[in-house]
Amino acid sequence: MEENHNQRIPATTMSDEIFALFSEFIEAEIGIKMPPAKKTMLQARLQKRLWKVELSSFDDYYQYVFSPEGREYELPNMIDVVTTNKTDFFREPKHFEILTQRIIPELLAREDAERQMMIWCAGCSTGEEPYSLAMVLHDFAEQVRKFEFLILATDISNKVLEKARLGIYDEEMSAPIPASFRKKYLLRSKDDNKKLVRVVPEIRSLVKFRKLNLIRPDFGFRENMDIIFCRNVIIYFNRSIQEQVIGRICYYLNPGGYLFTGHSETLNGMRLPIKTVAHTVYQKEMDVPLSEQLPIITLKPAEMFVSERPTIVRTVLGSCVAVTMFDPQHGVAAICHALLPESDNLSKHEEEKPNSYKYVDSVIPLMLKKLRNYGVNPQDLEVKLFGGADMLGARTGKIGFQPVGKLNIDAVIQTIQSQNLRLKVSDVGGISGRKILFYTHTGEVLLKRITLRTAYNSPAIE
């Protein structure tokens, strides 16, 4: 649909209530801080989407975005306009000097230097940073020592990834690129009126672009990285999310590998297995105990996590329940934080939709489906169940005003039995909340009971 500027539908001002809903979702889903001071900015960015989908109020737009149709067609567009995509070629050039003069020679001097070097550019935006890296490394390989490398570039925005893959830019944007590199690695448009340049195919072939959300628990990488650039990305996250993201990034960094961050970002005070080697340049320590390397993620209500990567998953339970699954043969684990079924009809749940993770009758089959993709036999799983406390005497009128926790316990046990799973351990009921730590590489669960007062004040409790 083409946008008709003369027939735009005027939108009302975004209410504080709708802003709060958008803000909560954006921080939870993308990690970007959205305090009240950013309401005007958010309203201006979303206004364009209202015009595009021909809606006249932000209330209607919110309802549409989170409808089944909106989640599929509009939510990606909303994420695109919300994310910030400021980048340049050869930004923070000192990093490239350190890379070629110190880090690459050191990595090549190691015993396993014959293999392909893996570099990850996180938050790559429209591609200027990974292409800058590719130019530098390609030139180094030609001038100093030939070696093979591959750059993985990721971003959450489909729109910027499409532009990055094309590698076409306004000619004026290429000004920061060294003149010798412009001549060697850029093609000028045959149409002089367009003033466009394009990165040469040889350099484009060295960069693989992929969509990735940095605040997701598992990045899905099959191998670790030697060098990671994550520059001017975490500044948009709150401190807690920053530490979780960098912790997971460090986990995917090889021992002795290097992490580059932005000059305006600080990792001071974070518990990370890295040491500073230059300003905003860090090296992962060579001999770090696995327990100190493990990324720690927090599982919130209505979330699920499945991975073959060793991870510590923590969650806090009140009347809700957590189910853990572990296959010792394949080293794959899964955990969910859920509650009683939404309905008795599983088919009513939309498979793979986030809301389906909320209910035990749909999330447990989804966990099993994902585990089967790793070759897991459900009969080999160690299944454990926790939670279901009678918090604050909460009752539901659905089934004779029974305690909510008991209903959750009964529902999950019924679902486990319907899937022919064997429950190995359970710690449920009572009046105390539970904080659990799940170690996905061993299946071990550490449990700490929390008092009624502590549980009541905890924002993670249902």
N, C-alpha and C positions, 0 to 999 in steps of 0.2 A: 504494500500500500504506500503510495507516495504521499509525502506530507504536504498539505496545502496550508501555507502560512496565512492565507486570507480567511480560512474557515476554521481556525483553531478554536477549540471549545475552552472558554475561560475556566480555570480550576479554582476552587476555593482554597483558602489558606489551610495548611496542614495543622490539625489539632495536636495539642500536646499528647493526647492519648495515643493517636496514631503514630506520632513521632516516636513515642516510647516503645511501641510494638516493633516498628522498623528498626530502631536502635538496638533493641534486645536481640533481634534476629541477626542483624549485621555483625554484631560483636560475637555472637555464639557461632555463626556459620562461617564468617570470614576472618574474625579476629580484630577487625578494625574498630578502634575506639570511636564512639559516636555520642559525645556528651551534648547537653542541651545547647551549648554554644554553636554546634554544627547544624542546628535545625534549619537555618536559612539556606546553608549550602546544600543539605540533603533535599530540601524542597525544590531548589532550583534545578538540581540534577534530575530528580524524578519527574519534574514538570514536563520535560521533553517526552518521557515515556507515556505520560497521560495523554498528551496530544497524539502520540503515535497510535495508541490503542483506543483513542476516541472516548475517553472517560473524563468526567467533569469534576470529580472529587478524589482526594487522596484516600478517603474511606473506601470508595468503590475500587480504587486501584489496589489497596491492600487486600480486599476480599478476592479480587481477581488473581493477584500474584500467587496466593496460596490455595487457589482452587486447583483441581486436577489438571485442567487445561493450562492454567497460568504457570504452575510448577514446571510444566514441560516446555512451554513456548516463551513465557515472559520472564521467569525468574533468572535465567542466564543473562538476559538483557539488563535486568535491574542490577545484577552483580557487576556487569561491565561498566555501567555508568557510575556506580558507587566507588569502585576501586580507583586509586590514584596511579597514573602511569607516566610519571616524569622520569625521563632517562636521556642520556646523551652518549655519543661515541666517545671513547677514551676518557670517561669520567674518572676523577681521582687518579691521574696518570702515574703517580708515585707507585701505586700498586703494581702496575705493569713492569716498572723497573725492577721492583723486588722480585717479581715473578720470574723474569728472564735472567737476572744477574745472580740470583741466589737460589730460589726454590726449585726451578726446573733442573738446573745442573745437579743439585743435591739429590732430587728424586731419581734422576737418570743414573746417578752413581751407585744406587743400591743394586743388590744382587738380582732383583726381579725386574730390572729396567727394560727387559726385552718385550714385556707385555704392553698392551695398549693402555695409555694413561687415560684415566677417567676424570673429567672435570664437570662439575654441576654449577649452573648459573640459576639460582633460585630467585623468583620474582623478576623474570627477564624482560617484562614489558614488551615493547615493539621490536626487540632484537638487537638494539645497538650494542649492549654490553657483551652478549655472547659472540657477536660478529667481531667486536674489537679483540676479544680473547683469541678467536680463531685466526685473525690476521697476525697477531703477535706470535702465537705459537707456530703457525705455518712458516713465518719468516725465520724464526729461531731454528726450526728444523732444517731449513734450507741453508742458512748461513753458518750454523754452529755444529749441530749434530742431528742427523735424521732420526726421527722417532714417530711413532703412531699415537694419535690421541683422538678422543671423541668428546664433544661437548654436549651435555644434556641441558636444555634450557626449558624452564617451566614457569607457568604463570596461571593464575586462576581465571583470567579473562579470555574467553574465546575470541573476542574481537581483536585484541592486541596480538594474540598468537597467529591469527590469520595474516595480519600485516607483517609480522616477523618472518613467517615462512616465505613470503614474497620477496623480502629483502630489498624493497624499493623505497627510496627516501627522497625528500626535497634536497636539492643539491646543496643548499645553504647549511643543512644539518651535518654535512660531511666535513665542515670546516675544522673541527678538532682532530680529524684523522691526519697523521703525518703525511706530508706531500708525497713521499715515496710510496706509501701504502695506498693513497688515493689513486695514483697512477697504476699501481700493480693489481689492486683488488676491487676497483670500482669500474662499472661500465656506465657511460653517459647515454642518455636518451638520444635516439636519432632525430627526434623532434626538438629542435633548439628552443621552441616556445614553452616546452613543458618543464625544463630545468629539473630533471629527475636523474638520479643515479641508482644503479642496482649492484648489489654485492655479487661478485663473480660466482659462477656455479661451483667452482672448486672449493671456495670458502663456505658456501651455503651447505655443501654436502657434509661438512665437518660438524654441523650443528643439528641436533635432533630436538624438535620442539614438542612439548607435551603439556597437557593441562594438569595442574596439581594444586590442591588446597593445602597450604602449609600447616593449618591447624587441625587437619585430619590426623587421627592417631597413627596411621600406617601409610608411608609413602609408596609402598609396593615395589621398591627397588630390589633387584635380584643380586646386585653386587654393590660394593662400597666405592666411595670416591677417593681420589688422591688430592683433589683441590676443590674447594667449594667457595663460590662467590655468593654471598647473601648480603648485598649492600643496599642500605636505605630501604629496607623492607620492614623490619621489626619496629621501626619508629612509629608505625601506625597502630601497634598492638599495645595492650596494657602490660604491666610488668610481669604478671603471672604467665600470660600467654607467651611473652617474649622468652622466658626461661624454658617453658615447655617446648617451644619451637626450636630454639637453639640446642636444647638437650637432644631432641630427636635428630637434628641435623648432624650433631657431633657423633651420634651413634652410627650414621652412615658414612663417616669419615674414617679412612684407614688409619691405623696407628702410625704416627709420623707424618700424617697428611696435614694440609693447611686450610684454614678458614679465613676468608676476607670479609670484613663487615664495613659498613659505611662510617665515614669520619664523624658523623653526628650521633653514632650509636655506641653505647657502652655495655659491656658484659660484667662490669664490676659487681661483686657480691653474688653472682650466680654460681651454683654448684655444677661445674663443668669439667670434663677431663682434658682441658687444654691449658696451654701456657702462652703468654704474650711474647712474640718474637720481634714485633715492630708495631707501630701505631696502627691499631685496628687489624692487625695480622696475628693469627694464633696458630699454634701447632698442637695437634693431638699427641698426648704423651704416648710413648712407645709401650710401656708396660703398665697398663691400668687394669685392676681387677674387674671382672665382668660386672660385679654388683655395682661398681661406680660408673660403668659405662652405660648401663641400661637406661633408656629413656623412661620417664615417668609420665603417664597420662591420667587425666581425671575423667572418669566415666560419669556422665550426668544421667538423670532419669530419661528414659526413652532412647537410650543409646546402646549400640552394640559394637563389639570389637572382635575381629578375627585376624590372626596373624601367625606366621611361622617365625617371625623375628622376636627374639627375647625382649620382653617389655614388662615393666611393672605397671599394672592397672590398679588405680585406687578409686574407691567409691564409698559413699556414706549412705546407709540404708535406715529407713524408718519402717513404715508399713510396707514399702516396696520390697521386692526380692531380687537377688542376683543369682544367676545360674552360671557356673563355670564349667567348661568342657576342656579336656586335655587328652591328646593322643600321644602316649610316650613313644610309640614307634616312629611317628612322623615328626614329632616335636611341634605340633600345631595346636593352638589353643583358641578358645572363644569365651566371651563373657557378655552378658546382657544385664541391664538394670531395668526391670519391668514390673508390671502389675497385672491384675486380673483381666481376663479377656474382655474385649469390647463387645463381643457377641459370640454366639455359639456357632456361627457360620464362618469358617476360615476363608471361604471364597470371597467374602465381602472385603477382606483386606487387600489393598493394592500391594502386590509384591514389590519389594525393594523401595517402597516409599518410606521416608523417615518416620511417619506416624505409626507405621506397622511395627516398629521396634518397641513401641510402648507396651504392647500386650503380649502376654506369655504364649497365647495360642498361635500367634503368628511369628514372633521373633525366634522361638525355639526351632521351628521348621526352617526358617531362614538361616540360622546358625548352622544347622546340619547340612543344608544345601551348600553353603560356602565351604564347610569342612570337607565335604565329599570332593570338591574341586581339587583338594590337595591329596586325594587318594585315601581319605580316612574312611574306615569302616565304623559306623556308629556303635557297633557292639564292643569295640575296643576302647571307647571313651570312658574316662574317669569323670563322672558328673557330680557336681557339688551344688548345694543349695543353701542360701543364707538370707536372713532378713525376716520380714513379716511380723515385726513387733506390733504390739497393741499400743500404738503411740497416742497418748493423750485421750485414751478411751474413744477413739474415732470409730463410728459405726456407719453402716450403709443400710439404706432402706430397701435395697434390691432383694436381699434374701433374709428377711426376718431381723433386720437391724443387728447383724453379726459384726464382730470386729473386722475392720478392713484388712488388717494383717492376716487374720485367719483365712479370709476368702482368697487372698493372694497366694497363701501357702497351698490351700486346697487346689486352686486353679493350676498352679505350676506343677504340682505332683501329678494331677490328672493328665496334663499335657505331656510330661515326661513319660508316663506310663503308656500313653497313646502312641508315642514314638518308639516304644520298645527299648527305652534306655534304662540303664541300671544306675540308681542313685547310690553313690559310694559314701558321701558324707553330707550331713545336713546340720545346720545350726539355725533354728528358726523359732519364732514365737517370743514369749516373754514381753517385758515392757521396756527393755533397753534397746537403743539403737545400736548399730554396728558400723564400724569403719573397717573395711577390708583392703588388703593389698594382695593382688593376684599376680604371681610370677609365671608368665606365659611359657617359659622354657622348661619349667619343672612341674607345673600344675599346682604348686604349693600356694596355700592361702593363709595369710596372717590375719588374725581377727582381733579387734579391740572393741570392747563394749563401751558405749558412751551413755552417760546419765541422761535422764529425762530432760533436765534443764539444758544440758549441752546440746542434745538432739533438737530441742525446741528452737534453740537459737541458731542452729546450723542451716544455712540457705540451701544446702544440698538435700535436706530432708523433704519428703513429699508432705 
